[in-house]
Amino acid sequence: MRERIRRKSKLKGRQPDEAALVEVRTLIGARPAEGHRRDLLIEHLHKLNDAFRCLHDRHLVALAREMNIPMAEVYEVATFYHHFEVVRGDEAAPGLTVRVCDGLACELAGARDLLARLPELLGVEGGDVRVIAAPCIGRCEQAPAVAVDRQAVPLATTAKVLQALKSDPEEATVAYFDAAAFAEKSISPLPGAIERMPAFTDYATYRAHGGYALASALVNGEEDAEAIIKTMEDSGLRGLGGAGFPAGRKWRIVRDQPAPRLMAVNIDEGEPGTFKDRTYLERDPHRFLEGLVVAAQIVGIEQCYIYLRDEYHDCRALLETELARLQADPPCALPRIELRRGAGAYICGEESAMIESIEGKRGEPRMRPPYIAQVGLFGRPTLEHNFETLYWVRDIVEKGAAWFSGFGRHGRKGLRSFSVSGRVKHPGVKLAPAGITVQELIDEYCGGMLDGHSLYAYLPGGASGGILPARMNDIPLDFDTLQPYGCFIGSAAVMVLSQHDRARDAALNVMRFFEHESCGQCTPCRVGTAKAAALMHAPVWDNATLEDLAQVMGDASICGLGQAAPNPIRCIQQYFPEEVA
């Protein structure tokens, strides 16, 4: 009887050891009286992963105890995200990691050669450094791009990677950046002048040039909220993350929901070919923060969450510093702002998956309805915005709706930040009129095609936006203009191919990306992308089976990843049939 009682009195499951508990408490802090916040699970996992270069299972057990969360739940979150390294028992932590981007732009620029040569040069066999392929890291204009631990190496060569292992990055300098002054110009410098961290506008410089005057006037009742919403509506500004929903209308919808209302800002810029948000953020974080404060004041929001992709380490350090300066010397009453760190999951660019991740969960999209404007973060009405949408709020209000809508070509209105990469002389972010054609974009903003290259095909909207042939180079690039051709503009990521490339290879590259980044929640996407990639590798495509897969993925996938994944397949079948016949 005593033996049975003794056995039953033992706690079930693996128990944390005292040393692991001490290490976890040192990193995440002592447990508050009300307990650790459940939504900070991913932030705490980052602290452990940064400190030990991995997540030891003993630390996961201790973290589960400290946060009063089931170990299974901690483990399933940790293993969902690519940047968390879970190791078991006494396994050694991985050494320094070198990630070589294998996205389409980097593949065109020689990433495969780097992947082949770097392991031997860096002595991977010794176990100190490992080289792995990584999905798009958001530096397509700097292809091939490499990340040495968390240090970006633009226009990477073996020599530059070796140098990055031995030296610390230089600090960015301060300079005033006025985005509106670059209207109908290139934001990015020429390839020869690319810097890892360009000069940026700090808090003092931004205030000295009139920064936060609009936000202060609105908060203090000197500006009329209704007039600002009307200006936003008249400007035609739409969501610039890809969905294109009118910004002013979204503010009205969320403002009409019951309080408390929240805001979630999406800077998880993971669409291959897209780097505009990073380009603006690393030059002037405060123009975005002022737009956030204005939107929060108008909609009646007291708490905002900024979700930034983990690959943007330099941007995160910059934003943390400048946000702290703003909060230490606020020009007006500010909403509570929390910066959350992604962990390497493209799917978290989808708004509901991002919200799940902010809540400390696996980034799996939600079924809709309800929409997040009604039931979003923590079950509350949520205003979700892309970074760039908020970035233009100040300029539109100060300069007037007609300033923004006055740009445009071929019957379209507004400005668009095109992320251009591939076979052009001057890739980068181009602040061009909405409705510009790809040929005009290449000729007027990109210095033309590379020497020895001519336009063969282009992707108008990143990996998921489809592929069009050169003969269709006169289609206006804007929302709603590409759908008749089986494409869409999305985040305006234009990737240019030449006669030395094959469109089918580009389609296979992006399908492998979708396979890698599928969250796995729904079978049509999880299995469909893998099967499609296998079928697309064949010299001659089985078009009937591929069309069946495309139909199922498009009809039955929960979110846009699986729904848009068939676009490259259908474009190849329609516009490049000779490549797969």
C-alpha positions in Angstrom: 0.0 0.0 0.0 2.8 2.4 0.9 4.6 1.6 -2.3 1.5 2.3 -4.4 1.0 5.7 -2.6 4.6 6.6 -3.2 4.4 5.9 -6.9 1.2 7.8 -7.3 2.6 10.8 -5.4 5.3 11.4 -8.1 4.5 14.0 -10.8 4.0 12.6 -14.2 6.0 13.6 -17.2 9.6 14.9 -17.4 10.4 17.3 -14.6 12.8 20.3 -14.9 16.2 20.2 -13.3 17.2 23.0 -11.0 20.1 24.2 -13.2 17.9 24.6 -16.3 15.3 26.5 -14.2 17.9 28.9 -13.0 19.1 29.5 -16.6 15.6 30.1 -17.8 14.7 32.5 -15.0 17.9 34.4 -15.6 16.9 35.1 -19.2 13.1 35.6 -18.9 13.0 37.1 -15.4 11.4 36.0 -12.2 7.8 34.9 -12.4 5.4 37.8 -11.7 2.7 37.4 -9.1 0.1 37.0 -11.9 2.3 34.6 -13.8 4.2 35.0 -17.1 2.2 36.2 -20.0 1.2 33.4 -22.4 1.7 35.6 -25.5 5.4 36.1 -24.7 6.2 32.4 -25.3 7.9 33.1 -28.6 9.9 36.1 -27.2 11.1 33.8 -24.4 12.1 31.1 -26.9 14.1 33.7 -28.8 16.0 34.6 -25.6 17.0 31.0 -25.0 17.8 30.4 -28.7 20.0 33.5 -28.8 21.8 32.7 -25.6 22.6 29.0 -26.3 22.4 29.0 -30.2 19.6 26.4 -29.8 16.7 25.3 -27.7 17.9 22.4 -25.4 15.0 20.2 -24.4 15.9 20.7 -20.7 15.2 24.4 -21.2 11.9 23.8 -22.9 10.8 21.7 -19.9 11.9 24.4 -17.5 10.2 27.1 -19.6 7.0 25.1 -19.6 7.1 24.9 -15.8 7.9 28.6 -15.4 5.1 29.7 -17.8 2.6 27.0 -16.5 2.1 25.8 -20.1 2.0 22.1 -21.1 5.4 20.9 -22.4 3.7 19.6 -25.6 2.4 23.1 -26.3 5.9 24.7 -25.9 7.5 22.0 -28.1 4.9 22.3 -30.9 5.5 26.1 -31.0 9.3 25.8 -30.9 9.4 23.3 -33.7 7.0 25.2 -36.0 9.4 28.1 -36.6 12.5 27.6 -38.8 14.9 29.8 -36.7 14.5 27.8 -33.5 17.0 24.9 -33.2 15.6 22.2 -30.9 18.3 19.7 -29.7 17.8 16.7 -27.4 19.7 15.5 -24.4 23.5 16.1 -24.6 23.6 17.0 -28.3 25.9 19.8 -29.0 24.5 23.2 -30.0 25.1 23.9 -33.7 27.9 26.3 -34.5 27.8 29.5 -36.3 25.2 29.4 -39.0 25.7 30.8 -42.5 22.4 31.1 -44.4 22.6 31.4 -48.2 19.4 32.7 -49.7 18.1 30.3 -52.5 15.2 32.5 -53.6 14.7 33.2 -57.2 16.7 36.5 -57.4 19.7 35.0 -55.5 19.5 31.8 -57.6 19.8 33.9 -60.7 22.8 35.7 -59.2 24.8 32.6 -58.4 23.6 31.4 -55.0 24.0 27.7 -55.9 27.7 28.3 -56.6 28.1 29.9 -53.1 26.3 27.0 -51.5 28.6 24.6 -53.2 31.8 26.4 -52.4 31.3 27.9 -48.9 31.2 24.6 -46.9 34.7 23.7 -47.7 36.0 27.2 -47.4 34.4 27.7 -44.0 35.5 24.3 -42.7 32.1 22.9 -41.9 33.5 19.5 -41.3 35.0 20.8 -38.1 31.6 21.6 -36.8 32.2 25.3 -35.9 30.4 26.7 -38.9 27.6 25.3 -41.0 26.2 26.5 -44.3 22.5 26.0 -45.1 20.2 27.1 -47.8 17.5 29.6 -46.6 14.3 30.9 -48.1 14.2 34.6 -49.2 15.8 36.9 -46.7 14.4 40.1 -48.2 17.6 41.4 -49.9 16.7 40.5 -53.5 18.3 43.7 -54.9 21.5 42.7 -53.2 21.6 39.2 -54.6 23.2 36.9 -53.9 22.5 37.6 -50.2 23.9 35.7 -47.2 23.4 36.0 -43.5 26.3 35.2 -41.3 24.5 34.4 -38.0 22.5 37.7 -37.9 24.8 39.8 -40.0 23.7 40.4 -43.6 26.2 40.2 -46.4 24.9 42.0 -49.5 26.2 41.1 -53.0 27.9 38.2 -51.3 31.1 36.6 -52.5 33.2 34.0 -50.7 35.6 36.7 -49.8 32.9 38.9 -48.3 31.5 36.0 -46.3 34.9 35.1 -44.9 35.4 38.8 -44.0 32.1 38.9 -42.2 33.2 36.1 -40.0 36.1 38.1 -38.8 34.8 41.6 -38.4 31.9 43.4 -36.7 29.5 45.4 -38.9 29.9 49.2 -39.1 27.4 51.5 -37.4 24.9 53.4 -39.5 25.2 57.2 -39.8 22.4 59.7 -39.4 20.9 61.7 -42.2 17.4 63.1 -43.0 15.4 60.9 -45.4 12.3 62.4 -47.1 10.6 59.6 -48.9 8.2 61.9 -50.8 11.1 63.7 -52.4 11.9 60.4 -54.2 8.5 60.3 -56.0 9.1 58.9 -59.5 12.7 58.1 -58.6 14.7 55.2 -57.3 14.9 54.8 -53.6 17.7 52.3 -53.6 21.2 53.3 -54.6 23.0 51.9 -57.6 24.6 48.4 -57.0 28.0 49.9 -56.5 26.9 52.1 -53.7 24.9 49.5 -51.7 25.5 49.6 -47.9 24.5 47.0 -45.4 23.0 49.7 -43.2 22.4 53.1 -45.0 22.2 56.4 -43.3 18.9 56.8 -41.4 16.7 59.4 -39.7 16.9 59.3 -35.9 14.4 60.7 -33.5 16.1 64.1 -33.1 16.5 64.6 -36.8 12.9 63.6 -37.5 11.6 66.0 -34.9 13.8 68.8 -36.3 12.1 68.4 -39.7 8.5 68.6 -38.4 8.2 65.1 -37.3 5.2 64.1 -35.0 3.6 67.6 -35.5 0.6 65.9 -37.2 0.3 63.3 -34.5 0.6 65.9 -31.7 -2.0 68.1 -33.3 -4.4 65.2 -33.7 -4.0 63.9 -30.1 -4.3 67.5 -28.8 -7.5 68.1 -30.7 -6.0 70.6 -33.2 -6.7 68.3 -36.2 -10.0 66.8 -37.1 -10.1 63.0 -37.2 -12.9 62.9 -39.7 -11.1 65.2 -42.1 -8.0 63.0 -42.0 -10.1 59.9 -42.8 -11.7 61.8 -45.7 -8.2 62.7 -47.0 -7.1 59.1 -46.8 -10.2 58.0 -48.7 -9.8 60.6 -51.4 -6.1 59.8 -51.8 -7.0 56.2 -52.9 -4.3 54.7 -50.5 -4.9 51.0 -50.3 -3.2 48.3 -48.2 0.3 47.9 -49.6 1.0 44.5 -48.2 -0.8 42.8 -51.1 -4.5 42.8 -50.3 -5.1 46.3 -51.4 -8.1 47.1 -49.1 -8.7 50.9 -48.9 -7.0 52.2 -45.8 -9.6 54.9 -44.9 -12.4 52.5 -45.1 -10.6 50.0 -42.9 -10.2 52.7 -40.3 -14.0 53.4 -40.3 -14.8 49.7 -40.0 -12.6 49.0 -37.0 -13.6 52.3 -35.3 -17.2 51.2 -35.4 -16.4 48.0 -33.5 -16.7 47.8 -29.7 -13.7 48.8 -27.5 -11.1 47.9 -26.6 -9.6 47.8 -30.1 -6.1 46.7 -30.9 -3.7 47.2 -33.8 -1.3 44.7 -35.5 1.3 46.0 -37.9 2.7 43.5 -40.4 6.4 43.8 -41.3 6.9 40.1 -41.9 8.0 40.8 -45.4 8.5 37.3 -46.6 7.2 37.3 -50.2 10.2 36.4 -52.4 11.2 39.5 -54.4 9.8 41.9 -51.8 12.1 44.3 -49.8 10.4 47.7 -49.9 9.4 47.7 -46.2 13.0 46.9 -45.2 14.3 49.7 -47.5 12.0 52.3 -45.9 12.4 51.1 -42.3 16.2 51.2 -42.3 16.1 54.8 -43.6 13.4 56.3 -41.5 11.5 54.4 -38.8 9.7 57.5 -37.4 7.6 58.3 -40.5 6.0 54.8 -40.0 5.7 55.3 -36.2 3.9 58.6 -36.7 1.5 57.0 -39.1 0.9 54.3 -36.5 0.1 56.9 -33.8 -2.2 58.8 -36.1 -4.1 55.6 -37.1 -4.3 54.5 -33.4 -5.7 57.9 -32.3 -8.4 58.1 -35.1 -9.6 54.5 -34.6 -9.4 54.6 -30.8 -6.6 52.2 -30.1 -4.5 52.1 -27.0 -2.4 49.1 -27.7 -0.3 48.3 -30.8 1.8 45.3 -31.8 4.5 45.5 -34.4 5.4 42.1 -36.0 8.9 42.2 -37.6 10.5 39.3 -39.5 13.5 37.8 -37.7 15.7 38.1 -40.8 15.7 41.9 -40.4 18.0 41.9 -37.4 19.6 45.3 -38.2 16.1 46.8 -38.7 15.0 45.4 -35.4 17.9 46.9 -33.5 17.3 50.2 -35.1 13.5 50.2 -34.5 14.0 49.1 -30.8 16.4 52.0 -30.3 14.3 54.7 -32.0 11.1 53.4 -30.3 12.8 53.7 -26.9 13.8 57.3 -27.8 10.2 58.2 -28.8 8.8 56.7 -25.6 11.4 58.4 -23.4 10.5 61.8 -24.8 7.0 61.6 -26.3 5.7 64.5 -28.3 2.1 63.6 -27.3 0.2 60.8 -25.5 1.2 57.5 -27.2 -0.5 54.2 -27.4 1.3 51.2 -25.8 3.6 49.8 -28.5 5.1 46.3 -28.4 7.6 45.0 -30.9 7.3 41.3 -31.6 9.9 39.2 -33.4 9.1 36.7 -36.0 11.0 33.4 -36.1 11.3 32.5 -39.7 7.9 31.5 -41.0 6.6 33.0 -44.3 3.0 32.1 -43.5 3.0 34.7 -40.7 2.8 37.3 -43.3 -0.9 36.2 -43.6 -2.8 38.5 -41.2 -4.5 35.9 -39.1 -1.3 33.7 -38.9 0.6 36.8 -37.7 -2.0 37.3 -35.0 -1.7 33.7 -33.9 2.1 34.2 -33.7 1.8 37.5 -31.7 -0.3 35.5 -29.2 2.6 33.1 -28.8 1.2 30.2 -30.9 2.0 28.4 -34.1 1.5 30.7 -37.0 -1.5 28.9 -38.6 -4.1 30.9 -40.5 -7.6 31.1 -39.0 -10.8 30.2 -40.8 -12.9 33.2 -41.7 -15.5 34.6 -40.8 -15.2 36.1 -38.3 -12.7 38.6 -39.8 -10.0 40.1 -37.6 -11.6 43.5 -37.8 -14.3 41.9 -35.6 -12.4 39.2 -33.7 -8.6 39.5 -34.0 -5.8 39.8 -31.4 -6.9 38.3 -28.1 -10.4 38.1 -29.4 -10.7 41.9 -29.8 -11.5 44.0 -32.9 -8.1 44.6 -34.6 -6.8 47.1 -37.2 -4.2 45.3 -39.2 -1.9 47.3 -41.5 1.2 46.7 -43.6 4.2 48.8 -42.7 4.2 50.8 -45.9 0.6 51.8 -45.7 1.2 53.6 -42.4 4.4 55.0 -43.8 2.6 57.3 -46.2 0.0 58.7 -43.8 1.9 61.8 -42.8 2.8 62.8 -46.4 -0.8 62.3 -47.6 -2.3 64.4 -44.8 0.3 67.1 -45.0 0.4 67.4 -48.8 -3.2 66.6 -49.5 -5.0 63.7 -51.1 -4.4 65.2 -54.6 -0.6 64.9 -54.1 -0.8 61.1 -53.8 -3.6 60.5 -56.3 -2.0 62.9 -58.8 0.6 60.4 -59.8 -0.3 57.5 -62.1 -0.2 56.3 -65.7 -2.5 54.5 -68.1 -5.6 55.5 -66.1 -4.3 54.5 -62.7 -3.8 56.7 -59.6 -1.2 56.8 -56.9 2.3 55.9 -56.2 3.7 52.3 -55.9 6.9 51.1 -54.3 8.1 48.4 -56.8 10.7 46.0 -55.5 12.6 45.2 -58.7 15.1 42.4 -58.9 16.6 40.0 -61.5 18.2 40.7 -64.8 18.2 44.5 -64.7 21.2 46.9 -64.3 19.8 48.8 -61.3 17.6 46.6 -59.1 16.0 48.1 -56.0 12.9 49.9 -54.7 11.4 52.3 -57.4 8.8 54.8 -56.2 6.9 54.9 -59.5 3.4 55.9 -60.7 0.7 53.3 -60.3 -0.1 51.7 -63.7 3.4 51.9 -65.1 4.3 48.9 -67.4 7.2 46.6 -66.7 8.9 47.8 -69.9 8.7 51.4 -68.7 9.9 50.4 -65.3 12.9 48.7 -66.7 13.8 51.4 -69.1 13.2 54.5 -67.0 14.0 53.3 -63.5 16.3 50.3 -63.8 18.8 51.4 -66.4 17.6 48.8 -68.8 18.4 45.1 -68.9 21.8 43.8 -68.1 24.3 43.8 -71.0 23.7 40.7 -73.1 20.2 40.2 -71.7 16.8 40.9 -73.1 13.4 40.7 -71.4 12.0 37.1 -71.7 9.5 37.0 -68.8 8.6 38.7 -65.5 6.9 38.0 -62.2 4.7 41.1 -61.5 3.8 40.2 -57.9 6.5 38.1 -56.3 6.5 34.4 -56.0 2.7 34.0 -55.9 1.7 36.7 -58.4 2.2 34.5 -61.6 4.6 34.8 -64.5 4.0 36.7 -67.8 6.0 36.6 -71.1 7.8 39.5 -72.6 5.2 40.1 -75.3 2.8 41.2 -72.4 5.1 44.0 -71.3 2.5 46.7 -71.8 0.0 45.7 -69.0 -0.4 48.5 -66.4 1.0 47.3 -63.0 -1.6 48.0 -60.3 -4.3 46.5 -58.3 -7.0 44.8 -60.3 -5.2 45.1 -63.7 -3.5 41.7 -63.8 -6.3 39.4 -62.7 -7.6 38.9 -66.2 -4.2 37.3 -67.1 -4.1 35.0 -64.1 -1.8 37.2 -62.1 -1.9 39.9 -59.4 0.4 42.7 -58.2 0.4 41.7 -54.5 3.2 43.6 -52.8 4.5 44.9 -56.2 7.6 42.7 -56.3 8.7 42.6 -60.0 11.3 39.9 -60.8 12.8 40.1 -64.3 14.0 37.1 -66.4 16.0 37.2 -69.6 16.5 34.9 -72.6 19.1 33.1 -70.6 16.5 31.9 -68.1 13.6 29.5 -68.3 10.2 30.4 -66.9 9.6 26.8 -65.8 12.8 27.0 -63.6 11.4 30.1 -61.9 8.1 28.4 -61.3 9.8 25.4 -59.8 11.9 27.6 -57.5 8.8 29.4 -56.1 6.9 26.1 -55.8 9.7 24.6 -53.7 9.5 27.8 -51.6 5.7 27.2 -51.1 6.4 23.6 -50.2 9.0 24.6 -47.6 6.8 27.4 -46.1 3.4 25.7 -46.0 2.3 25.7 -42.3 0.9 22.1 -42.8 -2.5 22.9 -41.4 -4.5 22.0 -44.5 -3.8 18.9 -46.7 -4.4 20.6 -50.1 -1.6 23.0 -49.4 0.7 20.8 -47.4 0.6 17.8 -49.8 -0.3 19.7 -53.0 2.8 22.0 -53.0 5.0 19.0 -52.5 3.4 16.9 -55.2 3.4 19.9 -57.6 7.1 20.5 -57.1 7.8 16.8 -57.8 5.7 16.9 -61.0 7.2 20.2 -62.1 10.7 18.7 -62.0 9.9 16.3 -64.9 11.2 17.3 -68.3 7.6 17.0 -69.7 4.8 18.1 -67.4 1.8 16.0 -66.7 -0.6 18.9 -67.3 -3.7 17.0 -66.4 -2.5 16.0 -63.0 -1.0 19.4 -62.3 -4.3 21.0 -63.2 -6.2 18.7 -60.8 -3.7 19.7 -58.0 -4.1 23.4 -58.9 -7.9 23.1 -58.7 -7.8 21.4 -55.3 -5.3 23.8 -53.9 -7.1 26.9 -55.1 -10.5 25.7 -53.9 -9.8 24.0 -50.6 -6.7 25.7 -49.0 -7.4 27.8 -46.0 -5.3 30.8 -46.8 -3.7 32.6 -49.7 -0.5 30.5 -49.7 -2.2 27.4 -51.0 -4.8 29.4 -53.0 -2.1 31.3 -54.9 0.5 28.5 -55.3 -1.1 27.3 -58.5 -0.6 30.6 -60.3 2.9 29.9 -61.5 1.8 26.4 -62.8 -1.1 27.8 -64.8 1.0 30.7 -66.2 3.6 28.3 -67.5 0.9 26.1 -69.1 -0.7 29.1 -70.7 2.2 31.4 -71.7 5.2 29.0 -71.9 3.8 25.7 -73.1 6.8 25.0 -75.3 9.1 24.8 -72.2 7.2 21.9 -70.7 5.9 20.0 -73.8 
